[in-house]
Amino acid sequence: MNPIFHFAQGFYDIAYNAAYRNKIDGTEKGFQRLPTAVINFNFSAELYLKGLHTITTKLIINGHELWKLFKYLSPEIKSEIEELYNNFLETNKDELSSYKAKFIVNNIEPLETRESDNLKNMLLVHNKSFEEWRYLYENKKSIIYEYDFNKMDCFIKSLITVINKIQKK
């Protein structure tokens, strides 16, 4: 197995644990775990996507943006991931929580965000979360930070399922 998948699983395990603890522990500790869960979920998804590119095309893809990494997969793989994602959404209902935080600077309201009602929109909403949440403390403009742990978990489970299927061939 490609080492990237072991690393991705490690980041996923940390992310899932932090997100799960956030759901059951709504105290300050839960708030402290938010960026850790977001960053690790996104980095895990990024590594799984990069690994998927490596085993299907032998290409090494760079960047952190989930939508860009996803959209360059073959149509067949994207379709399979999307179908699995929708199935996982049905079975994983509310396993993990979602969060939205609004930071207002100089009394200027941030722009409203998009709905994550399908896989593409979910990836676009979470596209740069790895970078944005890592530097949350440096924010100098009004912004809405949001993250849906349950949807990201379903996406990662879809990636893992597809990767395992490909590697068994």
Number of C-alpha atoms within 10 A of each C-alpha: 7 11 9 17 19 14 15 24 19 14 21 25 16 16 26 21 12 22 29 19 17 22 16 11 12 10 10 9 12 16 12 12 17 19 21 18 26 26 21 24 27 30 23 26 28 24 23 24 26 24 23 28 19 15 14 14 11 10 12 11 16 10 9 19 19 25 20 16 22 20 12 12 17 12 10 9 17 16 12 14 24 19 13 19 22 17 13 19 17 11 10 14 12 14 15 19 16 15 10 11 10 14 17 15 13 8 8 11 14 14 10 9 12 10 10 16 9 13 19 16 14 20 23 18 20 22 20 17 26 23 14 17 21 15 11 13 8 9 13 11 13 16 18 15 17 17 22 19 25 21 27 24 24 25 23 25 18 21 24 20 14 17 20 12 10 13 12 6 5
